[in-house]
């Protein structure tokens, strides 16, 4: 019951577990180990398939055979996705030990440029050609991060994703692979019409929000644009363990989806409003651009709508597993991003832990606090090991601070949307005042929370401790439910 139902193995969940194992662990091991695992998976599949045929009445054996096959298929899918997502760069010019061989690049902007410190722009580029020191131009392939000087930042922002550019500069090698520092920028070909239309909308929204003290936060929460976000404000959130709130993810999409449903449900009904909401979410993701955590949330929303229509089982864990399989197949490179990993781990922790926490502390903690607290605890425990490895520190204070910041963020997002609707009228100045107060209040909470130091522990230790706590919570919840079942006949 409860948490154990969430952990029940299904074919799609087994396939997702196999894909995760192949993508994150087995791909980096020796070839012999991979072959061994595949052979063992095949052997177990044959074994359970034979048993299922001998005992055709046993549903457990039949389910085990299907799950074994799903695990093997998922494992193979994960290995293939890991190979496809490596992102190897082929410059067409020998660069080993001599990065100066590449003096210019030509490629397509894969995303909207991000303004970083010093006013510089950073963008991911799909290479088409490279030029050498001797003037030779050759075909190239792969993705590379390019840094542009401040004078090119605004020009890049105006053209946006899909633009073909040519840049002179220097190739650099670092811990995260090759990057290119550009000295100049030349626009070879503007982006396609649809991309230019999208970029125009983004620029219009940025201009519309300009001039407000809270505009940087509104753009970050609504569109994922952090160029205008106050760096001190972002640092406060980072120190308080609240950085996830500034990154577009499931929380932001859930707020927007709930608002869409609230507006459309009475007029269109549940199914029609869900379908309309899914279409609006797709358009929203196209406007915002490719973000792994946001794409995960959008994909799960769409799968949830399909489940509402009766084409999929209404099981959150199965929908999460199916979303992982689809996303890692379509965009394998996204599987290596930190936001992708944290997004799936956080929701997995919520699905496994939150119900157990609510069950254990029901009646002991007020419900309006227990529900968000259980979600924060589940997400924190599931992501603690990865956060410790990536950032070197974890901030448990974020669990408590989030209880206040998350609802305030929800009100702020809705208020920002209302302000945008009425921004053409003088009334918008009245709406700006409460948004400024909310902004300062959230800044104050993050500042006070950030004064508590984070915990710096070896990531392996953090991972073991967090898994042990999760297991303890599940065991305590299972025992409590078992006791309640035994006592039920006496009630």
N, C-alpha and C positions, 0 to 999 in steps of 0.2 A: 504494500500500500504506500501512498504518499511518495516519499523519496525513492523507494525501491521500484515503484512503477516507472519513474523517470529513468532509472538505470537498466530497465529491462532491455535485453539485447533483441534487436530487430535486424533484418537483412540490410536495410539502408544504414543503420548505425554501425554494423560490422564493416560495411564497405567504407564508411568514413574513417573508422579506426584504422583499417588497413591502409587507406590512402595517406592518412597522417603519419603512420609509421614509415611508409615508403618514402614520403616526401621529406620528412624532417630527420629521420634517423638512419634508415637502411641505405639511402642513396649515398651517404658519406662513408659507408663501411666498405670493406674489401669485397671485390666481386664474388669471391668464393662464398662469403657469408650470405650475400643476396641470393645466389643460386641455391644455397642450402635452405634458406627460408622459403623460397618458392617451391622447392621440391617437397618440403614438409607440409606446406599448404596444400599442394596437390595430393599428397599421400593421405592427409586428413580428410580431404574432400572425398576421395575414393572410398575411404574406410566408412565414413558416415553415410555415404550414398548406398553402399552395399548393405549396411545395417538397416537403413530405412526401407530398402526393397524387401529385406527378409521379414521385417516387422512393420508391415505397411499400416497397421493400426496405431502405431506410436507416433503421435503428432510431435512429440519432443525430438525424436530422432530425425523426423523429416525437417523440422525447423533447424536442427543442428546442421544437417547437410546443406540447407540453403544458406545458413549463416557462414558456414565454412567456405562455400563457393563465393559468397559476397566478400568475405575477408580477402580471399585470394585475388579477386578482381580488383578490389580497392587497393591492395598492395601493388599490383601491376600498374594501376592508374597513377598512384602516388609516385612511383619510380619514373614513369614517363613524364609526369608533370614537373618533377624536379629537374629532369634533363632539359625540358623545354623552357623552364624558367631560370636557367642559369644566367642568361643575359650576356653571353660571351660577345666581346667586341672584336670585329675584324676590320682593322684600319686599311688593309691592303698594302701597307708599308711596314717593314720591320721596325718595331719600336722597342724591343727588349734591350734594356740598358741604355737606350738613346731616344728619349722622348722628344728631343728636338727635331727628329725627322719629320714630325707632323707640325706644320705651321698654319694650317687653315682647315676648316671643316665646312661641310654643307649638309643640311638635314632639315627634318620637319619637327616643329615644336609639338611634343606629345601632351603638353599640359599648359595651363596658364602660368605665366612667369610669377615667381614669388619674390617679393622685395625683402631683402635681408639687411643686416646691419651695414651702415654706411651708404644706404640707398642703392646698393648693388642688386642685380636681379639674378635669380637662379632658376633654371628650367631644364627639364629632361628633353633630350633631342634624339630622334631616330636618324642615325647617320645614313647619308647617301653617297657622299664623296669626301675624300681627304686630299689635301695638297701637301707635297713634301718641300723640303728646303730648296731643292733644285727646280721647283716649279712644276714638277710632275703631279698630275691629278689622276687618282685611281678610285674605283668603286669601293665603298665601305658598307658595313652593316653592323647592327647592334645599337644599343642605347647608351648614352653617356650624359652626365650632368655637365652643363655649361654655365659658367659664371660670367656675367656681363657687367661692365662698369656702369656707374650711376647715370651717365648721360644717355645710355641706351635703355634704361629701365622703363621710362614712360613710353617710348616708342614700341617696345616689346608688348607692353600692356595693351596698347591700342590695337595691335594686330592679333595677338592671342593665339590660341591653340590651332594647329593645322597650317600655320604659316611656314613657308620654306625660307630658311635663312642661310647666309654665308658669313663666316666670322674668321678673322685673322687672330692669331694668338699663340698660346703655348699649351702643350699637352703636359699634364702632371699625373704622377702615380702616387697613390696613397693607400691607406689600410682598406678603404672601401672600393678600391679599383681606380680606373682612369677617370679624370675630370679634365675639363678644358677651360682655361682662363682666356677669355676673349678680350682683345684690345679694340676691335671695331665690329660694327654690325651692318650687314647689307640685306635688305629684303629682296629675295629672288622672286617669290610668288606669294601673293596674299592667300589667306585661308579660303576654303570653299564658302559659298554664299551662306549656307546654314550656320557654319561656324562663325562667320562674320556677324550674322544676325544675333547669335548667342553672345558673342563678345560685346556687341553693342548694348544688349540688355544689362550685362554685368557692369559695364562702364556707366550706364545710366543710373543704376542703383547706387553705385559708389558715389557718384556726383550728388544724388538725391540725399544721401545720408551725411554728406560733408557739412562741416560747420557745427555739428553737435558733439559735446564732450564724450558722449557714450557711443558715438557712431562706430568706432573701431570694434567694440564688443558686439554690437548688433550685426555688423558685416561678418565677423568671425562665427557667430552663432547661426546666422541665417544662410550664409553663402560659403563659409569656410575661408573667407578672405582675411588674412591676418596682417596684411601690409600696413593697415592703419591702426592696429591694436597697440596700445601703450605697452612698451617693453617692461616697464616697472610693474604694470598690472599683471602681465603674463608671468613675470618672475614670482610675484606673490602667490599666484595660483599653483605654480610649479612647486614652490616651497611648502605649500599646504597640502600637496598630494591631490590637487584638483585639476591638473592639466587636461584630463580626459574631458572635462566640461567644455574646453575651448576647441576640441577637435570634433568635427561633425561625425556623429555616430548614431547608434540606435536610439539613444535618449532624445536627440534632436528630431529625428525622423518620427519617433513615437508622438512627440508633442504636435508636430505638423499633421500627422495622420489622425490624431484624436480631434484636432481642430477641424480638419476636413470632414470627418465622420459626423461631428456635432452639427456642422452646417448643413450637410446633405442628407443625413439619415431620415429626418422627418419628411423631407420632400420626395426623396427617391426610394426610400426603404433600405433595408440592410444590405441586400445583395447588390443592388444597383449603385448604392453609395460606395460599397467596397470596391467595385469594378472601376468606378469613376475615380476613387481615391488612388487606386493602383496606377491609372493612367497619369494622374497628376504627379504622383511620386516619380514615375519614369521621366516625365518632363523636367521635374525638379533636379533629378540626378544628372540629366543632360546639361542643365544650366550650370550646376555646381562644378561638374567635371569628375574625372575618375578618382575616387577616394575609397580605398579598400574597405574601411569600416562602414562607411555610408552605403557602399554597394551591398555589403553583407546585410545590413538592415533592410534595404530596399528589396533585395531578393527574398528575404524571409517574409516581408510584408506581402509580396506578390504570391509567394507560395501559400501564405496564410489565407489570402483571398481565394485561391484555387481550392484550399481545404474547406472554406466556407461554402463554396459551390458544390462540394461533395466529391471532387475528383482526387483528393488526397485525404489521408487520415488526419484528424485534428489532434496531433501529438507534437508538442513543441520540440521535443528532443529529435524526433524524426525529421521535422522541418529544418532544424539547425544542421543536422547531418547532411541532408539533401542539398542545402544551400552551400555547405562546404565543398561537396563534391562538384557541384555546378561551377562554383566560382574558381576553384583550383584547376578545373579543366579548361575553362574559357580564358582565364587570366592567370596562368601559372606563375608569372613573375610576381604577382601581388602576394603570393603565399610567403614570400621572403620578407615582406615589409612588417615592421613592428606593429603598426596599427592593425593589420590583418590578424596577426597572432593574438594581440591583446583583446581585440573585439570578440573573437570566437571563444577565447578562454574566459573572458568576463561573463558572457552569456551562459556558457557551460556551467560556470560556478553558480550563477544565479539559479539556473534550473535545478541543479543538484542540491544546493545548500539552503536556499531561501525558504523553501517549504518546511524543511526540517527545523530551521531556526524559529520560524513562526509557530510550529507545533510545540517546540520545547518551551517557549517563553510566552505562549498565549495566556492571558490573564495576569501575567506578572509585569508586562510592559504595555502601556496604552497602545491600541491598535494603530493609531495614526503615526506613532513613532516606530512600532515594530515592523510594519511592512517595508518602509524605506530602509530601515536599519538592516533587515535581513538581506535586502538586495545589495546594499553596500558591503556587508560582510562577505557574501558569496562572491562578489566580483573581486574584492580585495584578496581573499584567500587564493582564488584561482589564478590571479595574475601576479602575486607577490614574487614568485621565483623569477619570472621573466623580467619584471621591473627591477629587481635587485641586480640581475645580470646586465641589463641594459643601462641603468642609471647609477648603479653602485650604492643606492640607498632606497629605502621604502619609507613612506610617511603614513603610519596608521591613523594619524589625526584626521586624514582625509575622510575616514569613515564617518566621524562625527560631524566634521565641517560640511560634508555633503548633505547631511540632513537639513541644513539650513540653505545651502547654496543651490541645490537642485530645484526646490520649489520656487525660490526667488528667480532662478534662471528661466523657469517655465513662464512665470509672470512677465519677465523681461522680454522674452521672445514674442509672446502674444501681444504685449504692449508695443513692441517695435513694429510688428505687422500692422497693428491698428494705426500707429503713427504714420506708416508708409501710405496707407489707404487715404488718410486725411492730410497728407503732407502738402497737397495743393491748396489747402484752405488755411486761413489764419488760426483755426482751431488747433493746428498741430503744435503751436507754441505752448498751449496749455498741457498737451500730452507730453511734451518734452520735459517738463518739470518733474513729474513722478518718475520718469525713466532715469533722470539724473540722480534722483534720490536712491533709486534701486541700485544704480551703478556704484554709488559711493558706499552703500550698505554692504554690497557684495565685496567691494574692495577692502572694507574694514574687517569683515569676517575672515577673509583670506589672510589679511595682515596679522590678525591676532592668532589665527591657527598656525601660520607659518613660523611663529616664534618658538613653537615646540620643535626640537630637533628631530630629524629623521633617524632611522636605525640603519647602521651600516654593518651588515653581516654577510658572510660568504654566501653567494647565491645558492650553492648546493644545500647549505644548511637551511636557508629560507624555504627552499623548495620542499625539503623533507618535513620541516615543521608544519608548513601550510597543508601538505597532503595528510599529515597525521591528524591535524585539527579537523580537516574535512571528514576524514574517516571516523573520528571520534563523534562528531556531530551526527553522522548518519547512523552509527551504532546506537547512540543514546536515543535517537528518534525512533529507531526500529524497536528497541526494547520498550519504550513508552507505549508504542502502538500495540505491541504484543500483550502488555499488561491490560490495556484498555479492552482488547478483544476477549481476554479471559474473564474480565469483570462484567462484560456486557450482559450475560445471561442473568446476573443478579440485580440488574438495574430495573 
